[in-house]
Amino acid sequence: MYIWIFIVLIAQFMNAIVVLLDKYVIRQVSQPVVYAFAVGILSVIPIVLVPFGVVDAPSAIIVLNALAAGCAFIVSVVLLYRALAISDTSDVAPVMGGAAALSTLVFSLLVLRDTLPESFFLGFTLLVIGTFLVSHYRLSYRSLTYAVVAGILFGLSSVLIKNMFIVTTFLDAFFWSRMGNVFAALLLLIPGESRHAIMHDVTHQKPQLALLIIGNKALAGTAVFLTLVAINLGNVSLVSALAGLQFVFLLLFAVAAGKRFPQYFPHETHQHALIPKILAVFFILAGFFTLFI
């Protein structure tokens, strides 16, 4: 197996933990845009690379890709957190993941002119079916729309970053894509309502919650870095499709800890909820083996 597959496995395990913590944090902030702003601003951390001279001045194509990828990512995050604020994690994340996988495939074919293995479409289809089946479709029209559009924009962001890897070095693409996130996060300060909410939460939030956000985003940042490494080494559509493994880990968490922590798994502790989840895992694993075994 390719090493980038194992990198994706580790990244998706981390993402499963991150998305559970995200649901908790969303309940503690005044608006989802506040948390999205924090996610974007924390992308500034790679600025420490600049003094070491490992990052080159960007070309026009890198700047355009970075800004577009950053804006797509931040809007995706805002919509994801809006969906999480009104629906369960186990419903929102699979729908977003399925939409992201499909949009990544479409954008990679259009933008990157990718060539795919013969077994790709069968394996990819199984992975996406499994991803959507994880959800019980308890979503309202509004949260479903948020999740689908968030997934489409996330897929676009991933393809634009892959395009940056093609035209420049890994470190340059990594650094400038993070700066694109920071730029897009700063744009959230322009609307008066979101600016007021951000400034209020920044000045009034409890230190414990701030530490939790920083810790969770540090874990998310590590998962993002590993995912970008996998995208650089492998096929961006396959990396996106393998995001369905995140929901396998979420299901395992629910089985292992659902009864002890029912507030985090409000529906998965019931037998009637586990059966379709297990069926979804079967599709995800079948897709995985179709693609790689």
C-alpha positions in Angstrom: 0.0 0.0 0.0 1.0 3.6 -0.6 2.3 5.4 2.5 -0.1 8.3 2.0 -3.0 5.9 2.7 -1.7 5.4 6.3 -1.2 9.1 6.6 -4.9 9.6 5.7 -5.9 7.0 8.3 -4.1 8.9 11.0 -5.5 12.2 9.9 -9.1 10.9 9.8 -8.7 9.5 13.3 -7.7 13.0 14.5 -10.5 14.6 12.5 -13.1 12.3 14.3 -11.9 13.7 17.6 -11.9 17.2 16.3 -15.4 17.1 15.0 -16.7 15.8 18.4 -15.0 18.7 20.2 -16.3 21.2 17.5 -19.9 20.3 18.4 -19.2 21.1 22.1 -17.4 24.4 21.3 -20.2 25.6 18.9 -22.6 25.5 21.8 -20.3 27.8 23.8 -19.8 30.7 21.3 -22.3 33.3 20.3 -22.2 32.6 16.6 -20.6 29.9 14.4 -18.7 32.7 12.5 -16.7 33.3 15.7 -15.3 29.8 15.7 -14.7 30.0 12.0 -12.7 33.2 12.6 -10.6 31.4 15.2 -9.9 28.5 12.9 -8.8 30.8 10.1 -6.6 33.1 12.3 -4.8 30.1 13.9 -3.6 29.3 10.4 -1.1 32.1 10.9 1.2 29.8 12.9 3.3 28.7 9.9 4.5 32.4 9.7 7.4 31.1 11.9 8.9 29.5 8.7 9.6 32.9 7.2 12.8 33.8 9.2 14.4 30.5 8.2 14.2 31.4 4.5 12.4 28.2 3.5 9.4 30.1 1.9 9.8 31.9 -1.4 7.8 35.0 -2.6 4.7 33.7 -4.3 3.9 34.0 -8.0 0.6 35.4 -9.2 -0.8 31.9 -9.8 0.1 30.9 -6.2 -1.5 34.1 -4.8 -4.7 33.5 -6.7 -4.9 29.8 -5.8 -4.2 30.6 -2.1 -6.8 33.4 -1.9 -9.5 31.3 -3.6 -8.7 28.2 -1.6 -8.7 30.2 1.7 -12.0 31.9 0.9 -13.6 28.5 -0.1 -12.3 26.9 3.1 -13.4 29.6 5.5 -16.9 29.8 4.0 -17.1 26.0 4.1 -16.2 26.1 7.8 -18.8 28.8 8.6 -21.5 26.7 6.9 -20.3 23.5 8.6 -20.5 25.2 12.0 -24.0 26.6 11.3 -25.1 23.1 10.4 -23.5 21.7 13.6 -25.3 24.3 15.7 -28.7 23.0 14.7 -28.1 19.3 13.9 -26.1 16.3 15.2 -22.5 15.7 14.3 -23.2 12.2 13.1 -25.7 13.6 10.6 -23.9 16.7 9.4 -20.4 15.3 8.9 -21.2 12.4 6.7 -23.3 14.5 4.3 -20.6 17.1 4.1 -18.0 14.4 3.6 -20.0 12.8 0.7 -20.5 16.2 -0.9 -16.8 17.0 -0.5 -15.8 13.7 -2.1 -18.0 14.2 -5.1 -17.0 17.8 -5.6 -13.3 17.0 -5.3 -13.7 14.3 -8.1 -15.5 16.8 -10.4 -13.1 19.7 -9.7 -10.0 17.4 -10.0 -11.2 16.2 -13.4 -11.9 19.8 -14.6 -8.9 21.6 -13.1 -6.2 19.0 -12.7 -7.1 16.7 -15.6 -6.6 13.7 -13.4 -6.4 10.2 -14.8 -8.0 7.6 -12.6 -7.5 3.8 -12.2 -10.1 1.4 -13.7 -11.4 0.4 -10.2 -11.8 4.1 -9.1 -15.5 4.7 -9.9 -16.7 1.5 -8.2 -14.6 2.0 -5.1 -15.3 5.7 -5.0 -19.1 5.1 -5.4 -19.0 2.6 -2.5 -17.1 5.0 -0.3 -19.6 7.9 -1.0 -22.7 5.6 -0.5 -21.2 4.5 2.8 -20.6 8.1 3.8 -24.1 9.2 3.1 -25.6 6.2 4.8 -23.9 7.1 8.1 -26.5 9.8 8.4 -30.1 9.0 9.3 -31.1 12.0 7.3 -32.5 13.7 10.3 -31.3 17.0 8.8 -33.6 19.9 8.2 -33.6 21.5 4.8 -31.4 24.4 6.1 -28.8 22.2 7.8 -28.7 19.8 4.8 -28.1 22.8 2.5 -25.3 24.1 4.8 -23.7 20.7 4.9 -23.8 20.1 1.1 -22.5 23.5 0.1 -19.8 23.3 2.8 -18.7 20.0 1.3 -18.7 21.4 -2.3 -16.5 24.4 -1.2 -14.2 22.1 0.9 -13.7 20.0 -2.2 -12.9 23.1 -4.3 -10.4 24.2 -1.7 -8.6 20.8 -1.7 -8.3 20.8 -5.5 -6.9 24.4 -5.5 -4.3 23.4 -2.9 -3.4 20.3 -5.0 -2.9 22.6 -7.9 -0.5 24.6 -5.8 1.5 21.5 -5.0 1.9 20.9 -8.7 3.3 24.3 -9.6 5.5 24.9 -6.5 7.2 23.2 -3.6 5.3 21.6 -0.7 6.4 24.1 1.9 5.5 27.1 -0.3 2.1 25.6 -1.1 1.5 24.8 2.6 2.6 28.2 3.8 0.7 30.3 1.3 -2.5 28.2 1.5 -2.5 28.9 5.3 -2.0 32.6 4.6 -5.0 32.4 2.3 -7.0 31.1 5.3 -5.8 34.0 7.4 -6.8 36.5 4.7 -10.3 35.0 4.4 -10.7 34.9 8.2 -10.0 38.7 8.3 -12.7 39.3 5.7 -15.2 38.0 8.4 -14.5 41.2 10.3 -16.0 43.3 7.5 -19.8 42.7 8.2 -20.7 44.6 11.4 -22.7 41.8 13.0 -20.0 39.2 12.7 -17.3 41.7 13.7 -19.3 42.5 16.9 -19.8 38.8 17.7 -16.1 38.0 17.2 -14.9 41.0 19.3 -17.4 40.2 22.1 -16.4 36.5 22.3 -12.7 37.3 22.1 -12.9 39.7 25.1 -15.5 37.8 27.2 -14.7 34.1 26.6 -13.5 31.9 29.5 -9.8 31.0 29.5 -10.7 27.3 29.7 -12.7 27.5 26.5 -9.9 29.4 24.8 -7.4 26.7 25.7 -9.8 24.0 24.5 -10.2 25.8 21.1 -6.5 26.2 20.7 -5.8 22.6 21.7 -8.6 21.3 19.4 -7.3 23.5 16.5 -3.8 22.3 17.1 -5.0 18.7 16.7 -7.0 19.8 13.6 -4.0 21.6 12.2 -1.9 18.4 12.6 -4.7 16.5 10.7 -4.8 19.2 8.0 -1.0 19.0 7.6 -1.1 15.2 7.3 -4.0 15.5 4.8 -2.0 18.0 2.7 1.0 15.6 2.8 -1.3 12.9 1.5 -2.7 15.2 -1.2 0.8 16.1 -2.3 1.8 12.4 -2.5 -1.4 10.9 -3.8 -4.6 11.5 -5.7 -6.7 14.3 -4.2 -10.0 12.6 -5.1 -9.0 9.4 -3.3 -7.8 11.4 -0.3 -11.1 13.2 -0.2 -13.1 9.9 -0.6 -11.1 8.3 2.3 -12.5 11.0 4.6 -15.3 8.5 5.0 -13.0 6.6 7.4 -13.6 9.5 9.8 -17.1 8.2 10.3 -15.9 4.7 10.9 -13.9 6.1 13.9 -16.9 8.1 15.0 -19.0 4.9 15.0 -16.3 3.1 17.1 -16.3 6.0 19.5 -20.1 5.8 19.8 -20.0 2.0 20.5 -17.2 2.3 23.0 -18.4 5.4 24.9 -22.0 6.1 23.8 -23.7 4.9 27.0 -21.2 6.6 29.2 -21.3 9.9 27.4 -24.8 10.0 25.8 -24.6 13.9 25.4 -22.0 13.4 22.7 -23.8 10.5 21.0 -27.5 11.3 21.5 -28.8 8.8 18.8 -26.0 6.3 18.2 -26.6 4.5 21.5 -29.8 2.9 20.3 -29.8 -0.4 18.4 -32.0 0.9 15.6 -29.4 3.6 15.0 -26.4 1.3 15.0 -27.7 -1.1 12.3 -27.6 1.5 9.4 -24.3 2.8 10.7 -22.8 -0.6 10.5 -24.2 -1.0 7.0 -22.5 2.3 6.1 -19.2 1.1 7.5 -19.5 -2.0 5.3 -19.8 0.2 2.2 -16.9 2.3 3.3 -14.6 -0.7 3.9 -15.8 -2.3 0.7 -14.9 0.9 -1.2 -11.5 1.0 0.5 -10.6 -2.6 -0.4 -11.9 -2.1 -4.0 -9.5 0.8 -4.4 -6.4 -0.4 -2.7 -6.4 -4.2 -2.2 
